[in-house]
Amino acid sequence: MRKRCFMAATISFNNGATTCDCVVRNLSENGARIDLGVFASVPMYFELHIPLRQQRFKAELKWRSETEAGVQFLQEDGVEAVTGGSEQKATAALQLRIRELEAEVVRLQNRFMQLTEG
């Protein structure tokens, strides 16, 4: 059973490199209806982050209209792919993301050096 709501959310894909703001219009344990506002291109699989609930869901696009979409939340290895509201989980996720971004910066700096050495 889906519950009506009006919560800001963010869709991310390409390992977090691409994001798109949206609004969650209704929500259930298994999925959601999201409002994309203007026509936005989203892939079949992405991550949906709802800051108000401190939740992240791995999601699959199930249907799409011009401005709305229905998504189903995915499971990984029989465990629901949701990170809940615990502060420790959020901190650990942020630390992991910082390490990933720092490694990406180093990789890009090295590539820049290769290209400018000529």
Secondary structure as UniProt FT lines:
FT   STRAND          3..13
FT   TURN            14..17
FT   STRAND          18..27
FT   STRAND          31..35
FT   STRAND          45..50
FT   HELIX           51..53
FT   STRAND          55..64
FT   STRAND          68..73
FT   STRAND          75..76
FT   TURN            77..78
FT   STRAND          79..80
FT   STRAND          82..83
FT   HELIX           87..117
//
